[in-house]
Amino acid sequence: MTQPPLSSLTLADPRVMQNPYPYFERLRAEDPVHLDEKMRTWLVTRHEDIVEAARNTEVFSDEMRVSAAVRSPFQPEVDEYIRSQGLMVLDPADSFKVDGELHTRRRKLISHAFTGPVVSRMEAGVVGICRDQVAKFLDAGSADLVREFAMPIPIRVICDTLGLPLDRIDEVSRGADSMVAHVGAGGTKEELLQHAENVMQLQRFAREAIDDRRVNPRPDLISGLVHARIEDSDAPQLTDRELMAITTTAIAGGVDTTRNGIAFSMHALATHPDLLKRLQSTKDKEQDKEIGKFVEEVLRFYSPVPTLPRIVKQEAQLGGKTIPAGSLVLLCWASGNRDAQRFADADKFDMDRGNTNQHLAFGIGVHYCLGAMLARQEMKCAIREIVNSVESLELAVSLDELDLSSSMVILRGLKSLPVRLRKRAAWLAAGRPAC
């Protein structure tokens, strides 16, 4: 069967996003640095080229603005409405969509909040949240592991970590979704206003917490951000705008990607019963080690963040192509994670491969994801709780019925994951096992 020409395909097609890997495979083989004409965007698909570009921030910059050409014509009016409410119109460059010294300064100010010891202290809270969610459906014999498990865990964790109101989780979740929603030139005024209302409510929660922690510091992330100091005579602490931008970005970034990571972990367990049995057959430190390997392969195999953009600041040579200055580039992490030149049998889920830690799920270089350790911890605790609580786990629908398409090429996740499950006999006999 003759394949369609690459020029007729686009990553923006929901049918491609449902399963982008055949498209990526063709690109790596035929045109690894490819201009997607329909998106007017360059796709970088080989592992080595992605790493090269990601490390060269002087040319492939993470600092960018949304072009007026792709904004809704109602955006200025909506922005003015936000200002009239005494709130901020935030730009990605107010947080970490910057390079150079400014990026380094901000990373220094907040990096202490995501160190290993800090994340370790959060574990007991994450364990409790995961157990609470499992207890809500374990007796039912069935569940939607996106809606009932993967979705609530990260939003509850981020609210607990940031010290946001746990009784307003639905509003925080809507704000997080609106933070990453893309409303382009065709967006209506009503759509923009609804997203603005959601984000403004998120800002109000963040503002209340920031103001409180200035005078009443607590052992939470917002307190750490508010009181962070570095040796810099000009800017030793985060500004109000930076605090608001980084706090709200942490919420948005800490919810969707981790939700997808947990959901994909459940998908792997439900479709690989041998892996579930393998993890169930271990315990304590050995189980921790096995789950750690499983998490890394989930991140490589499924790539919850399939791509991230860069802007080309000057004409660049990459993969034998000349990319003009001003071009938009997508570093296709998901493609690099399935590159057979880097990973043997790359389309096979294999938690025993020796180089899984070379995956690009959290990026690479100076823009490596700050929340990677927390995301891994949430995934590990969620997996452990399921493994130790169920005897069996299987899809309640066919694989073809699962929707993995997305309106955004930078996020890819399951919209639902209906499963049948059976409570583990050991759980019944001995009570809930320790996590």
Number of C-alpha atoms within 10 A of each C-alpha: 3 4 5 8 7 16 11 9 14 20 19 16 17 17 13 18 23 17 14 18 16 11 17 25 19 13 19 22 11 11 19 23 24 21 21 19 13 13 13 12 18 21 25 29 31 29 26 15 17 24 18 15 23 23 16 12 21 14 18 26 23 23 19 18 11 10 7 11 9 12 16 17 16 17 19 11 12 21 17 13 16 18 11 10 9 10 18 17 16 14 14 16 17 17 22 20 17 19 18 12 9 14 18 14 18 20 16 14 20 23 15 15 20 16 14 11 10 16 16 14 10 17 17 11 13 26 21 14 21 26 20 14 18 19 13 12 16 17 12 12 13 17 22 18 25 23 17 17 26 30 21 20 26 28 24 24 26 23 21 18 18 23 20 22 15 14 10 11 16 13 16 28 24 18 25 25 19 20 19 16 13 14 17 16 14 11 16 14 15 11 11 22 18 15 21 20 17 20 26 19 16 24 20 14 18 24 18 11 20 24 14 15 21 13 9 10 17 14 12 18 23 27 22 19 23 22 14 17 15 14 10 9 7 6 12 13 21 20 12 12 15 18 20 23 22 22 22 24 19 18 25 22 20 21 25 23 21 26 26 26 27 31 28 26 22 28 23 19 23 22 14 14 14 11 18 22 14 13 22 19 12 15 15 9 9 12 17 17 14 18 22 18 19 25 23 18 25 25 25 27 24 22 28 27 24 25 26 16 20 23 20 23 19 15 14 17 12 15 18 10 13 11 20 13 14 13 18 22 25 22 28 28 29 26 30 32 27 27 23 16 13 17 20 14 13 17 13 11 16 17 20 11 14 11 13 22 13 15 23 24 27 22 21 18 14 16 19 13 14 19 19 16 17 24 21 18 21 26 30 22 23 26 24 23 22 24 24 23 25 20 17 17 23 19 20 16 12 8 11 7 10 15 16 17 21 19 13 17 19 18 19 24 25 22 17 19 26 20 18 17 23 16 18 18 13 14 14 11 8 8 10 15 12 10 18
